C-alpha cells in the first residue's frame, strides 16, 4: 500500500501524526500534573509546535509539487501561510 504513496504525502502524514501524538501526550501530562499553572505552561509550549508543523508540512507539500506550479504561486502560498501566522499571533 505504501509503495503507491508519494514521498511527500508520507512525510506530511508522519509529521501530522507526530504533532497529534505530542498533543495527546500534553493532554495526558495535564491530567498527571493536576495543576492549572503547570498545565498553562505546557499549553504555551504547544503554541510553538503548531506553527512549526504548519510551515514544515506546507514546505514538504510544495517541494512535492514544485515541478507542477510556478515560483510565483509558491510565493503566494508562503505569503498566505505567513498571513495566517500573523493573524493568529497579532491578537
Long-range contacts (C-beta under 8 A, 24 or more apart in sequence): 6-64, 7-64, 8-60, 8-61, 8-63, 8-64, 8-65, 9-64, 11-60, 12-57, 12-60, 12-61, 12-64, 15-53, 15-56, 15-57, 15-60, 16-53, 16-57, 19-49, 19-50, 19-53, 22-46, 22-49, 51-85, 51-88, 54-81, 54-84, 54-85, 55-81, 55-85
